[in-house]
């Protein structure tokens, strides 16, 4: 016990976490609220130097960053509170099992959840589009949604510099973020677990959003997903601006562009 208390004291009282790219700040007391859980073991039985960190020194866990917010809510008062439109119970239970939170996992089992229609996981319960989305593994297409028509707009902002010798000095920078605008059920069908919903969480599948983005930065990967779902590109637009990095006209030019691709699928 003395060794455990000594190791715990080597962690700061306030902990910064990077969970799947999402940053969380919480108390050490919260993370260690459930004995023998993975988080309790990590922050009481190990030293800070033993845990993986990102480049900013935050403790890193390669899990679903969006769902981790509910893991933290459970750890704060050991009680499950979900919004009425929440449709990710199976995935959240998977996270609970990974973090060895048996109490949370038990509360997420269908028999332990309220019979209210917003929480119903039985066939025919809940929103019909969400039921179809959860019918198979994440990222796979289910039969009811394969023939559903609609539009998805994919956009990205990129910057690059061009020196005086344009052919040899072009320096491209990595695309910062690929955004997704569409009906939520279509976005989830096509992109599955690669979709980051943290900026617009807990939205029902029949709503629309312009705030989702992808967890990767390769346009071709997004295009492959859309092609597999039988979407085709119907429009594209792009704008760009140019500025010098200094007042010297001989210095490199910095270009910034924003591009959108519109994809459509007919019935």
N, C-alpha and C positions, 0 to 999 in steps of 0.2 A: 504494500500500500504506500509506503514511504517513497519507493522508487516511482510509483505512478504519479504521486503528487508532485514530486520533483520534476518529472518530465512535463507535466501539465503546466507548471509554473514557468517553463522555458518558452511557452507560447505567449504572445501578447493577449491582453484581455479582449481586444477587438481584432477579429480575424477578417482578412480579405481573401475571397475565393474567386477563382475563375472556373466556372463549370460550363464546359462546352462552348466557351467564348463569351458567356454571360458573367458579369462581375456582380458579386454579392458581398456585402459587409454585414457581419453579425458578431455576436458575442461568443467567446469560447464556451461559456456556460450553456449556451443554446446548442452548440454542436455536440456537446458531451452529455446531453440530457438523457439519452437512452443507453444504459450500460451494455457493453458487448456489441453495440452496433458498429458498423464500419467506421463511421465518423468518430465515435467514442474511442475506438482502438487507435485510429490515426492520431488523435490529438491528446491521448493520455498515455499510450504505450510506446509511442515513437517520438523521436526528436524532430524539430523543424527541418534540420538538414536531411532527414530521411525521406521527406515528402517531396513529390515533384512540384515544381514551380514554373510559372510562366516567366517571360523576360522582365516583367516588372516586379517579380518577387511574390506574386500572389499564389497561394496554394491551388494546384490545378487538379481537377477531376474531369476525366473525359466522359461525361455523361450529358443527358439532355438538359441544357441550361434553362429552357423554358419551364419544364416540369419541376425543376429543383426548387422553385419558389414555394410549391406546395409541400415539399419535404421540409423546408424551413418553417412554414406555418405550423406543421404538425409538431415539430420539435419545440416550438415556443410554448405550447400549452397541452401537447399530447392529445389533441382533438382534431378530427377531420372536419374541415369546413370547405365546401366546394361551391362555386357559383352555379346557378340553375342551368346555365347553358353548357356546363362542362361535359365534354364527350370523350375524354382521354383517360378514363379510369383504368383500362387494361394496361396502357403504357405507364401510367403512374404506379400501378401495382408492380410492374417490372422494375421501376426505379426503387421502390420500397424494398423489394427483394434484394436488389443489388446492395443497398445500404444497410441491409440486415435489420430493417425496422419492422419487426414482426407484428407489432400492434397496428401500424399503418396498413400493412398488407392485409391483415384480417378485416379491418374496417372497409377495405376496398373490394372485398369479395362480394359477388352479387347478392348472396343471401343476407349479408350484413348491411346492405345499403337500403335506404328508404325506397318504398314501392312507388313514390311519386314518379310521374311519367318522365320528368326531366332527368331522372337517374336510372331509368329502366333499361337494362341491357338484354332483355329477352327478345327473341325474334319479333320484329314488328314494333318494338318499343323505340322511343326516342325519335329523332328526326330521320326520315327515310334516307336522305342523302348521306347522313353520317353513318347510318347502319350499313350502307353499301360500302362506304369507305373503310369501315373497320372489319370487313368481311374477309380480308386476306392480309398477308404480311405488308409492312409499311413499304410504300413505294411501288406496289404492284397494282395493276388495274383490275377492278372488279367489273363483272359483266354489265350490271345495270348502268354504270357510268360511262362505259366505253362509247356508247352511241349518243351521249348527251352533247348538244351543240353549245358553243359559246366562244368567247374571246379571252385571250390572255396577252397582256402587254408586258414585255421584258425590257427593262431599261438599265443603263449603266452610265456612270460618269468616269471619264478617263483623262489623264494628263500625260504629256510627254514633252520633251525638249528637242529642238532641232538646232544644231550648230550651223556655223557658216558653211561647212561642207555637208550639205544636206544628205548626200548618199551614204556618208560614212559616220556621221555624228548623231544620227537619230537615236535618242535614248528613251525607250518606252518604260513607263511605270506600270506597276500592277494595277488592274482594275480594282477599285476600292470596294465596290458593293454592287451586286446585281439585284435590282428591285423587281417585284412581281405585283402586278395590278390585275385583279380579276374577281370573279365570284369565288368565295372561299372554298366551296366544295370542289371546284375545278382545280384550284391551286394545290389543294391537298392531294387530289387524285394524281396529278402529274408529278409533283415534286416530293411528296411523302415526307420522310424524316429529314430531307435536305432543306426543308423550308423553315426559316426562322420566323416564329410568330410573336416574338417578345414585344414588338412595338404595337401590336394590335391583338392582344390575347383574348381568349374566352368569347370569340365571336361565333354566332351560329352559322352553319354551312350555307344558308340561303342568303347571307349578307354579302356585300362587296367590300373589298379593301384595296388601298393603294399603299399600304405600309409594310407588307411582307418583303423579305429579302432572302436570298439563298445563302447557305452555309459554305459555299465555294465561290471562286472568282473566275471560273472558266466558262465563257459564253458557249463554247462548243458542247460542254457537258449539259448545259440547260437546253440547247437546241436538240441534242440527242433525246433527252427526256420528252420534249414536245413532239418530236418525230415519232417516237415509240407510241405516243398516245394519239397519233393520227392528226395532230395539228399541222397546219401549213402556214407559212409566212404570207401575209396579205398586204403589209405596208411596213415602211421603215422611214424614220425621219431622224435628222441629226443637226445639231447646232454646235458651233465652236467659236472660241475667242482666243486671241493671241496677245501676249504681253512680253516685254523684255524683262529679263531678270534684274537688270540695272538700267541706268540712263544711257549707258554706252550701247549704241546701235550695233556694235560688233559682237556683243555678248549673245549667248544662246537665247532663242525664242522659246517661250513656254506656252504651249497650246493646251487648252482645256475644252473638252467636248462632252456633250450629253447626247446619247443615242437611244432611241426606242424602237423596238421591233414588235409588231402586232401579229399575233397568230390566231387563226380561226379553225374551228372544226365544225363541220356540218353533221347533221344527224345521219 
